[in-house]
Amino acid sequence: YSYAGGAHGNYGSACASFDMVKKKKISLEDLFKPGYEATLTKALTEAAKKKFKTKDLNEVLFVDKVEPNGNFFLTGKGICFNYVPYEIGAYAAGELKIFVPFGELKTVMR
C-alpha cells in the first residue's frame, strides 16, 4: 500500500511461483519457448473477454488486449496473471486476475 497524495492510496500484490529443485523464482522464459508473447497475449485477451462477458475489452478495461506482465502464479491447471489497480483497469475494479489453462498454451510451453 502506498499513499502519494490524491483521492486515495494505491495497493497491489506481487505474485510468484518457485522452482523448489533449482531454488529460484520461475520466470515466463522458464515456462515458455522463445516467441511465446503473441500466443500468451491472445490467450489472456480471450480469457479476459470471457471473464467480463464482452467482445470489446475497451468497454470494461483501459486496454484492447491483455499482455503478460510478469506478475503471475502457477496452479496445477494453469497460469494466473495479476494486474494491480490502474494497470489495465479502473481503481474501482481492484486487482484483476486472469487465468489461462495450460492446455491453451501447449504450443508455446517448454
Steps between C-alpha positions, in 0.01 A plus 500: 500500500623848418350844540655770285222759529176525309161344558628170640803282547589217266579136559606189318612143551817347361456135404766235447556129456822323588695204368582315821765282335694791346408726795402794279204708398339376178501745210288501186810403304534189719148393402472599136693460176645812332231695315225406748378857549243516217339168597488590869359848425228347283411245772492768772286728283249222428490403869433863597221530241340186643545620860336835427246360252595746226630495145670838545731532801500879466146489638630386840878549502756760395645261240381318190731204565650353817874447491702293748651717770732266692275511809368144494463178695457140393232253601468133417276595207648816356650842543333801660613857440430774751450861389504768769255793501550739208728254316228390257181610675342754730594525868143405590546166319774408747769251418410298193598136475487334159547123478607298195497117507825329398311319223455829313874564509641157416641618164731749676578317825842349566 
